[in-house]
Amino acid sequence: MKKTQQEKLQARQINPPNGLLYSGLMQIVKLLNRQIHTTFHFKADPRQDSGPYVIISNHASRVDYQFTGPACYPRKLNFVVGYNEFMRFPICLILKWAQAIPKKNFTPDLYCMRQMRRVIQQGDACALCPRA
């Protein structure tokens, strides 16, 4: 029997993002940030931190990664993304390649929590952008 999209997503084991793909995506994001004149001012620089951590950012739009990713680069982040975004083509391909963690909206999601814990236990960083 053919697996549903949800079953395929649930079967994935999240790992750190591929370094080459992540750096390519960050170069594109930096280019976009230059076009809209985005600058970063740090009180505490997250790029200097070592060990596992969780970034919690305000959910401004679908392009939260555009502000969170470059602020932490070269540290690779596993983003927690709404499950519905994994159904939109072509963004679904990028999310899978970038090892984004799917989260069902407005409900507790054990799969998401387990994958976040797994990422943190591996010593990597995770980014959440919850709605206020």
Backbone as XML, in Angstrom:
<?xml version="1.0"?>
<chain id="A" units="angstrom">
  <residue number="1" name="MET">
    <atom name="N" x="0.830" y="-1.175" z="0.000"/>
    <atom name="CA" x="0.000" y="0.000" z="0.000"/>
    <atom name="C" x="0.881" y="1.247" z="0.000"/>
  </residue>
  <residue number="2" name="LYS">
    <atom name="N" x="0.481" y="2.244" z="-0.755"/>
    <atom name="CA" x="1.263" y="3.458" z="-0.900"/>
    <atom name="C" x="1.168" y="4.314" z="0.363"/>
  </residue>
  <residue number="3" name="LYS">
    <atom name="N" x="2.318" y="4.860" z="0.794"/>
    <atom name="CA" x="2.353" y="5.687" z="1.992"/>
    <atom name="C" x="1.804" y="7.077" z="1.697"/>
  </residue>
  <residue number="4" name="THR">
    <atom name="N" x="1.124" y="7.647" z="2.673"/>
    <atom name="CA" x="0.654" y="9.018" z="2.553"/>
    <atom name="C" x="1.822" y="9.971" z="2.821"/>
  </residue>
  <residue number="5" name="GLN">
    <atom name="N" x="1.618" y="11.248" z="2.500"/>
    <atom name="CA" x="2.657" y="12.245" z="2.734"/>
    <atom name="C" x="2.995" y="12.332" z="4.229"/>
  </residue>
  <residue number="6" name="GLN">
    <atom name="N" x="1.976" y="12.238" z="5.073"/>
    <atom name="CA" x="2.208" y="12.298" z="6.516"/>
    <atom name="C" x="3.050" y="11.110" z="6.976"/>
  </residue>
  <residue number="7" name="GLU">
    <atom name="N" x="2.776" y="9.927" z="6.472"/>
    <atom name="CA" x="3.559" y="8.746" z="6.854"/>
    <atom name="C" x="5.003" y="8.870" z="6.382"/>
  </residue>
  <residue number="8" name="LYS">
    <atom name="N" x="5.209" y="9.443" z="5.205"/>
    <atom name="CA" x="6.576" y="9.653" z="4.704"/>
    <atom name="C" x="7.334" y="10.626" z="5.602"/>
  </residue>
  <residue number="9" name="LEU">
    <atom name="N" x="6.650" y="11.716" z="6.001"/>
    <atom name="CA" x="7.296" y="12.698" z="6.872"/>
    <atom name="C" x="7.602" y="12.108" z="8.249"/>
  </residue>
  <residue number="10" name="GLN">
    <atom name="N" x="6.688" y="11.303" z="8.768"/>
    <atom name="CA" x="6.875" y="10.695" z="10.084"/>
    <atom name="C" x="7.997" y="9.662" z="10.088"/>
  </residue>
  <residue number="11" name="ALA">
    <atom name="N" x="8.295" y="9.079" z="8.942"/>
    <atom name="CA" x="9.331" y="8.049" z="8.853"/>
    <atom name="C" x="10.736" y="8.652" z="8.772"/>
  </residue>
  <residue number="12" name="ARG">
    <atom name="N" x="10.836" y="9.947" z="8.495"/>
    <atom name="CA" x="12.144" y="10.596" z="8.358"/>
    <atom name="C" x="12.854" y="10.719" z="9.694"/>
  </residue>
  <residue number="13" name="GLN">
    <atom name="N" x="14.162" y="10.560" z="9.676"/>
    <atom name="CA" x="15.003" y="10.854" z="10.825"/>
    <atom name="C" x="15.741" y="12.148" z="10.512"/>
  </residue>
  <residue number="14" name="ILE">
    <atom name="N" x="15.520" y="13.154" z="11.303"/>
    <atom name="CA" x="16.105" y="14.462" z="11.062"/>
    <atom name="C" x="17.576" y="14.459" z="11.464"/>
  </residue>
  <residue number="15" name="ASN">
    <atom name="N" x="18.415" y="14.970" z="10.585"/>
    <atom name="CA" x="19.848" y="15.102" z="10.812"/>
    <atom name="C" x="20.227" y="16.563" z="10.608"/>
  </residue>
  <residue number="16" name="PRO">
    <atom name="N" x="21.456" y="16.934" z="10.898"/>
    <atom name="CA" x="21.870" y="18.305" z="10.591"/>
    <atom name="C" x="21.754" y="18.559" z="9.085"/>
  </residue>
  <residue number="17" name="PRO">
    <atom name="N" x="21.445" y="19.787" z="8.685"/>
    <atom name="CA" x="21.350" y="20.094" z="7.255"/>
    <atom name="C" x="22.679" y="19.870" z="6.542"/>
  </residue>
  <residue number="18" name="ASN">
    <atom name="N" x="22.602" y="19.522" z="5.277"/>
    <atom name="CA" x="23.777" y="19.368" z="4.434"/>
    <atom name="C" x="24.500" y="20.715" z="4.356"/>
  </residue>
  <residue number="19" name="GLY">
    <atom name="N" x="25.783" y="20.733" z="4.659"/>
    <atom name="CA" x="26.549" y="21.976" z="4.707"/>
    <atom name="C" x="26.591" y="22.717" z="3.390"/>
  </residue>
  <residue number="20" name="LEU">
    <atom name="N" x="26.770" y="22.011" z="2.289"/>
    <atom name="CA" x="26.847" y="22.654" z="0.979"/>
    <atom name="C" x="25.508" y="23.267" z="0.598"/>
  </residue>
  <residue number="21" name="LEU">
    <atom name="N" x="24.439" y="22.516" z="0.797"/>
    <atom name="CA" x="23.102" y="23.028" z="0.495"/>
    <atom name="C" x="22.772" y="24.214" z="1.394"/>
  </residue>
  <residue number="22" name="TYR">
    <atom name="N" x="23.077" y="24.096" z="2.681"/>
    <atom name="CA" x="22.760" y="25.161" z="3.629"/>
    <atom name="C" x="23.527" y="26.438" z="3.292"/>
  </residue>
  <residue number="23" name="SER">
    <atom name="N" x="24.796" y="26.317" z="2.959"/>
    <atom name="CA" x="25.569" y="27.518" z="2.623"/>
    <atom name="C" x="25.051" y="28.149" z="1.332"/>
  </residue>
  <residue number="24" name="GLY">
    <atom name="N" x="24.629" y="27.336" z="0.370"/>
    <atom name="CA" x="24.035" y="27.881" z="-0.857"/>
    <atom name="C" x="22.742" y="28.625" z="-0.575"/>
  </residue>
  <residue number="25" name="LEU">
    <atom name="N" x="21.899" y="28.044" z="0.269"/>
    <atom name="CA" x="20.650" y="28.706" z="0.642"/>
    <atom name="C" x="20.923" y="30.006" z="1.396"/>
  </residue>
  <residue number="26" name="MET">
    <atom name="N" x="21.924" y="30.008" z="2.269"/>
    <atom name="CA" x="22.240" y="31.226" z="3.017"/>
    <atom name="C" x="22.789" y="32.321" z="2.107"/>
  </residue>
  <residue number="27" name="GLN">
    <atom name="N" x="23.496" y="31.947" z="1.046"/>
    <atom name="CA" x="23.970" y="32.959" z="0.096"/>
    <atom name="C" x="22.793" y="33.608" z="-0.619"/>
  </residue>
  <residue number="28" name="ILE">
    <atom name="N" x="21.799" y="32.806" z="-0.975"/>
    <atom name="CA" x="20.592" y="33.340" z="-1.609"/>
    <atom name="C" x="19.849" y="34.258" z="-0.639"/>
  </residue>
  <residue number="29" name="VAL">
    <atom name="N" x="19.737" y="33.839" z="0.606"/>
    <atom name="CA" x="19.051" y="34.638" z="1.626"/>
    <atom name="C" x="19.805" y="35.942" z="1.866"/>
  </residue>
  <residue number="30" name="LYS">
    <atom name="N" x="21.135" y="35.899" z="1.909"/>
    <atom name="CA" x="21.920" y="37.120" z="2.093"/>
    <atom name="C" x="21.695" y="38.090" z="0.936"/>
  </residue>
  <residue number="31" name="LEU">
    <atom name="N" x="21.585" y="37.550" z="-0.260"/>
    <atom name="CA" x="21.300" y="38.387" z="-1.429"/>
    <atom name="C" x="19.925" y="39.051" z="-1.287"/>
  </residue>
  <residue number="32" name="LEU">
    <atom name="N" x="18.928" y="38.276" z="-0.859"/>
    <atom name="CA" x="17.592" y="38.836" z="-0.625"/>
    <atom name="C" x="17.624" y="39.906" z="0.464"/>
  </residue>
  <residue number="33" name="ASN">
    <atom name="N" x="18.393" y="39.669" z="1.515"/>
    <atom name="CA" x="18.491" y="40.639" z="2.601"/>
    <atom name="C" x="19.153" y="41.934" z="2.138"/>
  </residue>
  <residue number="34" name="ARG">
    <atom name="N" x="20.124" y="41.832" z="1.255"/>
    <atom name="CA" x="20.756" y="43.043" z="0.721"/>
    <atom name="C" x="19.756" y="43.855" z="-0.093"/>
  </residue>
  <residue number="35" name="GLN">
    <atom name="N" x="18.894" y="43.170" z="-0.843"/>
    <atom name="CA" x="17.910" y="43.867" z="-1.668"/>
    <atom name="C" x="16.894" y="44.639" z="-0.825"/>
  </residue>
  <residue number="36" name="ILE">
    <atom name="N" x="16.550" y="44.119" z="0.347"/>
    <atom name="CA" x="15.579" y="44.820" z="1.199"/>
    <atom name="C" x="16.275" y="45.580" z="2.335"/>
  </residue>
  <residue number="37" name="HIS">
    <atom name="N" x="17.604" y="45.671" z="2.270"/>
    <atom name="CA" x="18.411" y="46.458" z="3.208"/>
    <atom name="C" x="18.249" y="46.002" z="4.655"/>
  </residue>
  <residue number="38" name="THR">
    <atom name="N" x="18.336" y="44.702" z="4.885"/>
    <atom name="CA" x="18.257" y="44.136" z="6.232"/>
    <atom name="C" x="19.641" y="44.161" z="6.865"/>
  </residue>
  <residue number="39" name="THR">
    <atom name="N" x="19.715" y="44.663" z="8.081"/>
    <atom name="CA" x="20.971" y="44.644" z="8.826"/>
    <atom name="C" x="20.730" y="43.961" z="10.172"/>
  </residue>
  <residue number="40" name="PHE">
    <atom name="N" x="21.786" y="43.443" z="10.759"/>
    <atom name="CA" x="21.706" y="42.759" z="12.041"/>
    <atom name="C" x="22.571" y="43.493" z="13.058"/>
  </residue>
  <residue number="41" name="HIS">
    <atom name="N" x="21.998" y="43.735" z="14.227"/>
    <atom name="CA" x="22.716" y="44.337" z="15.350"/>
    <atom name="C" x="22.571" y="43.370" z="16.526"/>
  </residue>
  <residue number="42" name="PHE">
    <atom name="N" x="23.697" y="42.914" z="17.052"/>
    <atom name="CA" x="23.675" y="41.894" z="18.091"/>
    <atom name="C" x="23.947" y="42.491" z="19.464"/>
  </residue>
  <residue number="43" name="LYS">
    <atom name="N" x="23.119" y="42.104" z="20.429"/>
    <atom name="CA" x="23.451" y="42.351" z="21.834"/>
    <atom name="C" x="24.267" y="41.175" z="22.341"/>
  </residue>
  <residue number="44" name="ALA">
    <atom name="N" x="23.864" y="39.980" z="21.948"/>
    <atom name="CA" x="24.609" y="38.752" z="22.213"/>
    <atom name="C" x="24.672" y="38.015" z="20.877"/>
  </residue>
  <residue number="45" name="ASP">
    <atom name="N" x="25.858" y="37.750" z="20.405"/>
    <atom name="CA" x="26.047" y="37.155" z="19.082"/>
    <atom name="C" x="25.868" y="35.637" z="19.146"/>
  </residue>
  <residue number="46" name="PRO">
    <atom name="N" x="24.804" y="35.090" z="18.523"/>
    <atom name="CA" x="24.593" y="33.636" z="18.578"/>
    <atom name="C" x="25.633" y="32.842" z="17.798"/>
  </residue>
  <residue number="47" name="ARG">
    <atom name="N" x="26.368" y="33.509" z="16.909"/>
    <atom name="CA" x="27.399" y="32.811" z="16.139"/>
    <atom name="C" x="28.579" y="32.409" z="17.016"/>
  </residue>
  <residue number="48" name="GLN">
    <atom name="N" x="28.741" y="33.058" z="18.143"/>
    <atom name="CA" x="29.860" y="32.789" z="19.034"/>
    <atom name="C" x="29.594" y="31.621" z="19.978"/>
  </residue>
  <residue number="49" name="ASP">
    <atom name="N" x="28.317" y="31.244" z="20.127"/>
    <atom name="CA" x="27.955" y="30.186" z="21.075"/>
    <atom name="C" x="28.303" y="28.805" z="20.529"/>
  </residue>
  <residue number="50" name="SER">
    <atom name="N" x="28.664" y="27.926" z="21.429"/>
    <atom name="CA" x="28.931" y="26.546" z="21.036"/>
    <atom name="C" x="27.959" y="25.646" z="21.788"/>
  </residue>
  <residue number="51" name="GLY">
    <atom name="N" x="27.890" y="24.423" z="21.366"/>
    <atom name="CA" x="26.982" y="23.480" z="22.003"/>
    <atom name="C" x="25.571" y="23.617" z="21.442"/>
  </residue>
  <residue number="52" name="PRO">
    <atom name="N" x="24.693" y="22.770" z="21.903"/>
    <atom name="CA" x="23.322" y="22.804" z="21.389"/>
    <atom name="C" x="22.544" y="23.998" z="21.940"/>
  </residue>
  <residue number="53" name="TYR">
    <atom name="N" x="21.664" y="24.536" z="21.126"/>
    <atom name="CA" x="20.761" y="25.568" z="21.606"/>
    <atom name="C" x="19.511" y="25.629" z="20.752"/>
  </residue>
  <residue number="54" name="VAL">
    <atom name="N" x="18.508" y="26.332" z="21.291"/>
    <atom name="CA" x="17.237" y="26.521" z="20.602"/>
    <atom name="C" x="17.037" y="28.019" z="20.415"/>
  </residue>
  <residue number="55" name="ILE">
    <atom name="N" x="16.783" y="28.424" z="19.193"/>
    <atom name="CA" x="16.477" y="29.816" z="18.882"/>
    <atom name="C" x="14.959" y="29.953" z="18.853"/>
  </residue>
  <residue number="56" name="ILE">
    <atom name="N" x="14.420" y="30.873" z="19.628"/>
    <atom name="CA" x="12.991" y="31.149" z="19.590"/>
    <atom name="C" x="12.830" y="32.569" z="19.074"/>
  </residue>
  <residue number="57" name="SER">
    <atom name="N" x="12.158" y="32.686" z="17.950"/>
    <atom name="CA" x="12.016" y="33.959" z="17.263"/>
    <atom name="C" x="10.541" y="34.274" z="17.056"/>
  </residue>
  <residue number="58" name="ASN">
    <atom name="N" x="10.241" y="35.532" z="16.919"/>
    <atom name="CA" x="8.884" y="35.950" z="16.629"/>
    <atom name="C" x="8.498" y="35.484" z="15.220"/>
  </residue>
  <residue number="59" name="HIS">
    <atom name="N" x="7.270" y="34.992" z="15.075"/>
    <atom name="CA" x="6.790" y="34.542" z="13.763"/>
    <atom name="C" x="6.232" y="35.741" z="13.016"/>
  </residue>
  <residue number="60" name="ALA">
    <atom name="N" x="7.010" y="36.274" z="12.090"/>
    <atom name="CA" x="6.596" y="37.457" z="11.346"/>
    <atom name="C" x="5.903" y="37.090" z="10.040"/>
  </residue>
  <residue number="61" name="SER">
    <atom name="N" x="6.421" y="36.074" z="9.355"/>
    <atom name="CA" x="5.862" y="35.694" z="8.061"/>
    <atom name="C" x="6.408" y="34.329" z="7.661"/>
  </residue>
  <residue number="62" name="ARG">
    <atom name="N" x="6.130" y="33.949" z="6.423"/>
    <atom name="CA" x="6.656" y="32.681" z="5.924"/>
    <atom name="C" x="8.162" y="32.727" z="5.692"/>
  </residue>
  <residue number="63" name="VAL">
    <atom name="N" x="8.741" y="33.886" z="5.750"/>
    <atom name="CA" x="10.181" y="34.008" z="5.508"/>
    <atom name="C" x="10.955" y="34.284" z="6.801"/>
  </residue>
  <residue number="64" name="ASP">
    <atom name="N" x="10.536" y="33.664" z="7.894"/>
    <atom name="CA" x="11.253" y="33.819" z="9.163"/>
    <atom name="C" x="12.713" y="33.390" z="9.036"/>
  </residue>
  <residue number="65" name="TYR">
    <atom name="N" x="12.966" y="32.396" z="8.222"/>
    <atom name="CA" x="14.339" y="31.913" z="8.016"/>
    <atom name="C" x="15.233" y="33.011" z="7.466"/>
  </residue>
  <residue number="66" name="GLN">
    <atom name="N" x="14.648" y="33.975" z="6.769"/>
    <atom name="CA" x="15.421" y="35.048" z="6.144"/>
    <atom name="C" x="16.076" y="35.942" z="7.193"/>
  </residue>
  <residue number="67" name="PHE">
    <atom name="N" x="15.512" y="35.978" z="8.381"/>
    <atom name="CA" x="16.070" y="36.799" z="9.453"/>
    <atom name="C" x="16.825" y="35.967" z="10.473"/>
  </residue>
  <residue number="68" name="THR">
    <atom name="N" x="16.377" y="34.745" z="10.711"/>
    <atom name="CA" x="16.977" y="33.907" z="11.735"/>
    <atom name="C" x="18.239" y="33.204" z="11.236"/>
  </residue>
  <residue number="69" name="GLY">
    <atom name="N" x="18.199" y="32.670" z="10.024"/>
    <atom name="CA" x="19.324" y="31.909" z="9.480"/>
    <atom name="C" x="20.622" y="32.692" z="9.384"/>
  </residue>
  <residue number="70" name="PRO">
    <atom name="N" x="20.615" y="33.856" z="8.698"/>
    <atom name="CA" x="21.870" y="34.608" z="8.565"/>
    <atom name="C" x="22.422" y="35.123" z="9.888"/>
  </residue>
  <residue number="71" name="ALA">
    <atom name="N" x="21.556" y="35.373" z="10.862"/>
    <atom name="CA" x="22.030" y="35.861" z="12.159"/>
    <atom name="C" x="22.867" y="34.802" z="12.873"/>
  </residue>
  <residue number="72" name="CYS">
    <atom name="N" x="22.631" y="33.532" z="12.578"/>
    <atom name="CA" x="23.360" y="32.436" z="13.224"/>
    <atom name="C" x="24.411" y="31.802" z="12.319"/>
  </residue>
  <residue number="73" name="TYR">
    <atom name="N" x="24.419" y="32.155" z="11.040"/>
    <atom name="CA" x="25.330" y="31.536" z="10.092"/>
    <atom name="C" x="26.768" y="31.818" z="10.489"/>
  </residue>
  <residue number="74" name="PRO">
    <atom name="N" x="27.675" y="30.874" z="10.482"/>
    <atom name="CA" x="27.724" y="29.589" z="9.794"/>
    <atom name="C" x="27.129" y="28.428" z="10.570"/>
  </residue>
  <residue number="75" name="ARG">
    <atom name="N" x="26.557" y="28.690" z="11.739"/>
    <atom name="CA" x="25.891" y="27.612" z="12.476"/>
    <atom name="C" x="24.648" y="27.186" z="11.712"/>
  </residue>
  <residue number="76" name="LYS">
    <atom name="N" x="24.503" y="25.897" z="11.485"/>
    <atom name="CA" x="23.353" y="25.372" z="10.743"/>
    <atom name="C" x="22.190" y="25.146" z="11.697"/>
  </residue>
  <residue number="77" name="LEU">
    <atom name="N" x="21.006" y="25.578" z="11.279"/>
    <atom name="CA" x="19.812" y="25.445" z="12.095"/>
    <atom name="C" x="18.845" y="24.455" z="11.467"/>
  </residue>
  <residue number="78" name="ASN">
    <atom name="N" x="18.218" y="23.650" z="12.308"/>
    <atom name="CA" x="17.086" y="22.834" z="11.877"/>
    <atom name="C" x="15.835" y="23.637" z="12.238"/>
  </residue>
  <residue number="79" name="PHE">
    <atom name="N" x="15.101" y="24.092" z="11.244"/>
    <atom name="CA" x="13.913" y="24.900" z="11.476"/>
    <atom name="C" x="12.704" y="24.010" z="11.710"/>
  </residue>
  <residue number="80" name="VAL">
    <atom name="N" x="11.845" y="24.431" z="12.633"/>
    <atom name="CA" x="10.562" y="23.767" z="12.844"/>
    <atom name="C" x="9.557" y="24.516" z="11.974"/>
  </residue>
  <residue number="81" name="VAL">
    <atom name="N" x="8.920" y="23.774" z="11.066"/>
    <atom name="CA" x="8.053" y="24.379" z="10.052"/>
    <atom name="C" x="6.683" y="23.729" z="10.109"/>
  </residue>
  <residue number="82" name="GLY">
    <atom name="N" x="5.655" y="24.512" z="9.869"/>
    <atom name="CA" x="4.294" y="23.999" z="9.854"/>
    <atom name="C" x="4.121" y="22.882" z="8.839"/>
  </residue>
  <residue number="83" name="TYR">
    <atom name="N" x="3.396" y="21.865" z="9.238"/>
    <atom name="CA" x="3.177" y="20.680" z="8.412"/>
    <atom name="C" x="2.605" y="21.036" z="7.041"/>
  </residue>
  <residue number="84" name="ASN">
    <atom name="N" x="1.733" y="22.041" z="6.992"/>
    <atom name="CA" x="1.110" y="22.416" z="5.721"/>
    <atom name="C" x="2.117" y="22.925" z="4.701"/>
  </residue>
  <residue number="85" name="GLU">
    <atom name="N" x="3.246" y="23.457" z="5.140"/>
    <atom name="CA" x="4.270" y="23.946" z="4.201"/>
    <atom name="C" x="4.938" y="22.801" z="3.450"/>
  </residue>
  <residue number="86" name="PHE">
    <atom name="N" x="4.877" y="21.599" z="3.994"/>
    <atom name="CA" x="5.457" y="20.441" z="3.314"/>
    <atom name="C" x="4.578" y="19.951" z="2.173"/>
  </residue>
  <residue number="87" name="MET">
    <atom name="N" x="3.410" y="20.563" z="2.005"/>
    <atom name="CA" x="2.501" y="20.188" z="0.913"/>
    <atom name="C" x="2.598" y="21.152" z="-0.270"/>
  </residue>
  <residue number="88" name="ARG">
    <atom name="N" x="3.346" y="22.233" z="-0.121"/>
    <atom name="CA" x="3.463" y="23.243" z="-1.169"/>
    <atom name="C" x="4.702" y="22.969" z="-2.017"/>
  </residue>
  <residue number="89" name="PHE">
    <atom name="N" x="4.497" y="22.853" z="-3.312"/>
    <atom name="CA" x="5.608" y="22.651" z="-4.235"/>
    <atom name="C" x="6.053" y="24.010" z="-4.740"/>
  </residue>
  <residue number="90" name="PRO">
    <atom name="N" x="7.315" y="24.312" z="-4.874"/>
    <atom name="CA" x="8.542" y="23.544" z="-4.722"/>
    <atom name="C" x="9.175" y="23.661" z="-3.338"/>
  </residue>
  <residue number="91" name="ILE">
    <atom name="N" x="8.562" y="24.458" z="-2.456"/>
    <atom name="CA" x="9.156" y="24.667" z="-1.131"/>
    <atom name="C" x="9.314" y="23.368" z="-0.367"/>
  </residue>
  <residue number="92" name="CYS">
    <atom name="N" x="8.446" y="22.384" z="-0.633"/>
    <atom name="CA" x="8.534" y="21.113" z="0.088"/>
    <atom name="C" x="9.871" y="20.414" z="-0.170"/>
  </residue>
  <residue number="93" name="LEU">
    <atom name="N" x="10.401" y="20.536" z="-1.371"/>
    <atom name="CA" x="11.695" y="19.919" z="-1.685"/>
    <atom name="C" x="12.821" y="20.554" z="-0.875"/>
  </residue>
  <residue number="94" name="ILE">
    <atom name="N" x="12.811" y="21.870" z="-0.814"/>
    <atom name="CA" x="13.854" y="22.581" z="-0.070"/>
    <atom name="C" x="13.762" y="22.249" z="1.416"/>
  </residue>
  <residue number="95" name="LEU">
    <atom name="N" x="12.536" y="22.178" z="1.944"/>
    <atom name="CA" x="12.368" y="21.867" z="3.366"/>
    <atom name="C" x="12.889" y="20.478" z="3.706"/>
  </residue>
  <residue number="96" name="LYS">
    <atom name="N" x="12.643" y="19.521" z="2.834"/>
    <atom name="CA" x="13.142" y="18.159" z="3.082"/>
    <atom name="C" x="14.656" y="18.116" z="3.001"/>
  </residue>
  <residue number="97" name="TRP">
    <atom name="N" x="15.230" y="18.771" z="1.997"/>
    <atom name="CA" x="16.688" y="18.783" z="1.846"/>
    <atom name="C" x="17.359" y="19.522" z="2.992"/>
  </residue>
  <residue number="98" name="ALA">
    <atom name="N" x="16.697" y="20.564" z="3.491"/>
    <atom name="CA" x="17.269" y="21.368" z="4.574"/>
    <atom name="C" x="17.007" y="20.753" z="5.944"/>
  </residue>
  <residue number="99" name="GLN">
    <atom name="N" x="16.404" y="19.573" z="5.977"/>
    <atom name="CA" x="16.144" y="18.841" z="7.219"/>
    <atom name="C" x="15.264" y="19.645" z="8.182"/>
  </residue>
  <residue number="100" name="ALA">
    <atom name="N" x="14.240" y="20.309" z="7.627"/>
    <atom name="CA" x="13.274" y="21.021" z="8.461"/>
    <atom name="C" x="12.396" y="20.000" z="9.191"/>
  </residue>
  <residue number="101" name="ILE">
    <atom name="N" x="11.966" y="20.363" z="10.370"/>
    <atom name="CA" x="11.151" y="19.473" z="11.198"/>
    <atom name="C" x="9.689" y="19.870" z="11.036"/>
  </residue>
  <residue number="102" name="PRO">
    <atom name="N" x="8.827" y="18.955" z="10.565"/>
    <atom name="CA" x="7.408" y="19.303" z="10.420"/>
    <atom name="C" x="6.688" y="19.343" z="11.764"/>
  </residue>
  <residue number="103" name="LYS">
    <atom name="N" x="5.780" y="20.296" z="11.901"/>
    <atom name="CA" x="4.996" y="20.450" z="13.132"/>
    <atom name="C" x="3.541" y="20.661" z="12.748"/>
  </residue>
  <residue number="104" name="LYS">
    <atom name="N" x="2.667" y="19.851" z="13.314"/>
    <atom name="CA" x="1.235" y="20.044" z="13.095"/>
    <atom name="C" x="0.795" y="21.284" z="13.860"/>
  </residue>
  <residue number="105" name="ASN">
    <atom name="N" x="0.058" y="22.148" z="13.199"/>
    <atom name="CA" x="-0.357" y="23.407" z="13.805"/>
    <atom name="C" x="-1.455" y="23.207" z="14.843"/>
  </residue>
  <residue number="106" name="PHE">
    <atom name="N" x="-1.386" y="23.995" z="15.912"/>
    <atom name="CA" x="-2.421" y="24.105" z="16.930"/>
    <atom name="C" x="-2.696" y="22.799" z="17.693"/>
  </residue>
  <residue number="107" name="THR">
    <atom name="N" x="-1.721" y="21.941" z="17.767"/>
    <atom name="CA" x="-1.879" y="20.694" z="18.501"/>
    <atom name="C" x="-0.508" y="20.211" z="18.975"/>
  </residue>
  <residue number="108" name="PRO">
    <atom name="N" x="-0.436" y="19.517" z="20.103"/>
    <atom name="CA" x="0.838" y="18.935" z="20.516"/>
    <atom name="C" x="1.281" y="17.878" z="19.499"/>
  </residue>
  <residue number="109" name="ASP">
    <atom name="N" x="2.535" y="17.883" z="19.161"/>
    <atom name="CA" x="3.047" y="16.974" z="18.137"/>
    <atom name="C" x="4.260" y="16.234" z="18.696"/>
  </residue>
  <residue number="110" name="LEU">
    <atom name="N" x="4.071" y="14.977" z="19.058"/>
    <atom name="CA" x="5.146" y="14.190" z="19.651"/>
    <atom name="C" x="6.293" y="13.955" z="18.676"/>
  </residue>
  <residue number="111" name="TYR">
    <atom name="N" x="5.984" y="13.723" z="17.408"/>
    <atom name="CA" x="7.049" y="13.517" z="16.422"/>
    <atom name="C" x="7.969" y="14.735" z="16.378"/>
  </residue>
  <residue number="112" name="CYS">
    <atom name="N" x="7.382" y="15.921" z="16.339"/>
    <atom name="CA" x="8.170" y="17.150" z="16.299"/>
    <atom name="C" x="9.047" y="17.280" z="17.540"/>
  </residue>
  <residue number="113" name="MET">
    <atom name="N" x="8.469" y="17.029" z="18.706"/>
    <atom name="CA" x="9.232" y="17.149" z="19.942"/>
    <atom name="C" x="10.375" y="16.134" z="20.008"/>
  </residue>
  <residue number="114" name="ARG">
    <atom name="N" x="10.123" y="14.920" z="19.540"/>
    <atom name="CA" x="11.184" y="13.898" z="19.530"/>
    <atom name="C" x="12.319" y="14.293" z="18.595"/>
  </residue>
  <residue number="115" name="GLN">
    <atom name="N" x="11.975" y="14.823" z="17.420"/>
    <atom name="CA" x="13.009" y="15.211" z="16.470"/>
    <atom name="C" x="13.799" y="16.419" z="16.973"/>
  </residue>
  <residue number="116" name="MET">
    <atom name="N" x="13.116" y="17.358" z="17.625"/>
    <atom name="CA" x="13.831" y="18.492" z="18.211"/>
    <atom name="C" x="14.794" y="18.011" z="19.295"/>
  </residue>
  <residue number="117" name="ARG">
    <atom name="N" x="14.329" y="17.102" z="20.135"/>
    <atom name="CA" x="15.193" y="16.546" z="21.188"/>
    <atom name="C" x="16.388" y="15.828" z="20.563"/>
  </residue>
  <residue number="118" name="ARG">
    <atom name="N" x="16.143" y="15.104" z="19.492"/>
    <atom name="CA" x="17.215" y="14.374" z="18.810"/>
    <atom name="C" x="18.275" y="15.344" z="18.270"/>
  </residue>
  <residue number="119" name="VAL">
    <atom name="N" x="17.827" y="16.438" z="17.660"/>
    <atom name="CA" x="18.744" y="17.443" z="17.118"/>
    <atom name="C" x="19.582" y="18.047" z="18.243"/>
  </residue>
  <residue number="120" name="ILE">
    <atom name="N" x="18.936" y="18.391" z="19.343"/>
    <atom name="CA" x="19.635" y="19.016" z="20.467"/>
    <atom name="C" x="20.612" y="18.035" z="21.112"/>
  </residue>
  <residue number="121" name="GLN">
    <atom name="N" x="20.234" y="16.759" z="21.234"/>
    <atom name="CA" x="21.123" y="15.757" z="21.818"/>
    <atom name="C" x="22.346" y="15.511" z="20.943"/>
  </residue>
  <residue number="122" name="GLN">
    <atom name="N" x="22.218" y="15.746" z="19.634"/>
    <atom name="CA" x="23.356" y="15.611" z="18.731"/>
    <atom name="C" x="24.292" y="16.812" z="18.811"/>
  </residue>
  <residue number="123" name="GLY">
    <atom name="N" x="23.893" y="17.845" z="19.575"/>
    <atom name="CA" x="24.744" y="19.016" z="19.733"/>
    <atom name="C" x="24.484" y="20.086" z="18.694"/>
  </residue>
  <residue number="124" name="ASP">
    <atom name="N" x="23.376" y="19.996" z="17.995"/>
    <atom name="CA" x="23.066" y="20.966" z="16.945"/>
    <atom name="C" x="22.068" y="22.003" z="17.445"/>
  </residue>
  <residue number="125" name="ALA">
    <atom name="N" x="21.691" y="22.918" z="16.565"/>
    <atom name="CA" x="20.787" y="24.008" z="16.924"/>
    <atom name="C" x="19.458" y="23.854" z="16.216"/>
  </residue>
  <residue number="126" name="CYS">
    <atom name="N" x="18.425" y="24.331" z="16.875"/>
    <atom name="CA" x="17.064" y="24.218" z="16.378"/>
    <atom name="C" x="16.417" y="25.601" z="16.440"/>
  </residue>
  <residue number="127" name="ALA">
    <atom name="N" x="15.590" y="25.954" z="15.460"/>
    <atom name="CA" x="14.930" y="27.257" z="15.432"/>
    <atom name="C" x="13.421" y="27.109" z="15.408"/>
  </residue>
  <residue number="128" name="LEU">
    <atom name="N" x="12.758" y="27.799" z="16.328"/>
    <atom name="CA" x="11.298" y="27.828" z="16.409"/>
    <atom name="C" x="10.827" y="29.257" z="16.174"/>
  </residue>
  <residue number="129" name="CYS">
    <atom name="N" x="9.735" y="29.412" z="15.465"/>
    <atom name="CA" x="9.146" y="30.733" z="15.272"/>
    <atom name="C" x="7.646" y="30.618" z="15.544"/>
  </residue>
  <residue number="130" name="PRO">
    <atom name="N" x="7.249" y="30.548" z="16.825"/>
    <atom name="CA" x="5.826" y="30.367" z="17.136"/>
    <atom name="C" x="5.041" y="31.661" z="16.952"/>
  </residue>
  <residue number="131" name="ARG">
    <atom name="N" x="3.754" y="31.488" z="16.705"/>
    <atom name="CA" x="2.871" y="32.651" z="16.621"/>
    <atom name="C" x="2.599" y="33.167" z="18.016"/>
  </residue>
  <residue number="132" name="ALA">
    <atom name="N" x="2.474" y="34.453" z="18.092"/>
    <atom name="CA" x="2.183" y="35.086" z="19.395"/>
    <atom name="C" x="0.705" y="35.027" z="19.704"/>
  </residue>
</chain>
